[in-house]
């Protein structure tokens, strides 16, 4: 589905964009205003759609002087269907949250990123997720992998879109921070768990962590990393959790 144009799931016509515009406001609008907000429609086409929707009762049409104004009819018995489509992205977030919070091994974080998170997706866009996993024991790996695989399949069932999952662990997160990976700065929508934006250090600190991990006494070196140089985010529980998970890796 196209999360930026969810009405296309049911109708590829101009009806969808017109309803979307009217659903975003309770203020009456002229045909010209509706047309301008759609952007790629003719006023004649919008007029026909508005008249048809008014005939069906989904839109209230009023004449004021020499012009007509329109407003969505929120008392129509089918208006809840409009609200469901308008909240498609929120419904996806909620479905993913409910799914991952039932996992046997909890993720440190699950976030939506890419075009769906940025609001620029098309019908062919993937649903991109970043899953931040904790440090795992050998006997936990199989269960974890099955959880991630089921999440991918579930999202594809819910949306009809391919689902791509970027799976990272604390060590990978530090490596990405040290390389100043663009994905860490890309728009993301937190869904469950900690905020990844507060879970990784800035570039120089990440490189210090890497250097410490290459030393002989890794645990001692990591414990002496100067997190105070991070400034206001130094004591964030998210970053502290990343450091705790790194110590588990080398324990």
C-alpha positions, -999 to +999 in steps of 0.1 A: +000+000+000+010+036-004+011+052+031+012+087+017-019+080-003-038+053+017-071+058-001-055+042-032-060+008-015-097+012-023-098+037-051-072+049-076-095+078-087-095+114-076-120+106-049-092+095-026-072+127-027-104+148-023-115+129+008-080+131+022-080+169+019-114+172+035-105+147+063-076+168+074-097+198+084-131+207+098-131+241+081-153+245+050-133+248+018-139+260-018-133+239-048-103+260-056-088+254-022-093+216-024-078+216-059-047+236-047-041+212-018-043+182-040-018+197-064-021+176-095-058+178-102-080+200-123-107+221-107-133+206-131-123+171-119-125+181-083-159+197-089-173+164-103-159+144-073-173+168-048-207+168-064-207+130-064-196+128-027-222+154-018-249+132-035-237+103-014-238+124+018-200+120+025-195+157+019-218+186+029-221+212+001-233+247+009-238+277-014-227+310+000-233+339-024-219+329-057-197+301-046-199+266-030-181+254+000-175+219+012-168+200+044-165+164+052-196+149+069-182+133+100-217+121+110-220+099+080-221+062+090-192+055+067-169+083+080-152+059+104-138+041+073-123+074+062-106+077+096-092+042+094-076+050+061-063+083+073-046+066+103-030+038+083+005+047+094-005+049+131-023+016+128+009+000+114+030+014+142+005+000+168+004-034+151+042-036+151+044-024+187+019-050+199+038-077+180+073-070+192+064-064+228+051-099+229+085-113+220+102-139+243+134-120+239+127-082+240+144-059+214+163-029+228+145-009+202+123-011+171+120+019+149+105+027+114+128+045+090+131+051+053+104+065+030+074+053+051+088+071+082+096+102+061+061+103+045+075+100+010+066+064+002+048+050-028+029+018-033+061+000-042+081+012-012+095-012+013+086-009+049+120-004+065+126-013+102+157-011+123+157-036+151+183-031+179+189-064+196+205-071+230+236-092+235+225-128+230+236-161+244+242-189+219+210-207+230+190-175+223+200-170+187+175-194+171+145-179+190+157-143+182+161-151+145+126-167+143+111-136+160+127-113+134+116-135+105+080-136+118+080-098+122+090-094+085+063-118+073+037-101+096+044-066+082+041-079+047+008-095+055-005-063+071+005-040+043+012-059+011+046-042+010+080-059+012+096-055+047+133-049+051+148-051+085+181-036+095+192-056+125+219-041+146+235-049+179+255-027+203+288-034+186+273-026+152+257+006+165+291+018+177+307+009+144+280+029+126+285+059+149+322+058+143+317+059+106+290+086+109+266+064+090+238+085+074+211+060+084+216+071+120+206+106+111+177+096+088+141+103+098+129+075+121+097+068+140+103+051+174+079+022+179+091+003+209+119+004+233+146+030+237+153+059+213+182+049+191+192+085+185+202+087+222+218+052+223+249+059+203+278+083+210+292+109+187+319+100+162+350+107+183+336+089+214+326+059+192+361+057+179+375+058+214+352+029+223+365+010+193+401+017+204+393+005+239+378-027+226+410-034+207+430-032+238+441-060+262+420-051+292+388-043+273+364-042+303+386-018+322+392+004+291+355+007+284+347+016+319+371+045+316+356+060+284+349+097+292+312+098+287+311+132+303+326+147+271+293+139+254+276+169+270+240+169+280+233+134+267+262+118+286+241+101+312+212+091+290+199+057+300+199+047+263+237+053+259+244+037+292+224+007+281+245+004+250+277+005+271+262-022+294+255-044+264+290-040+250+304-052+283+283-083+281+298-090+246+333-090+259+326-106+293 
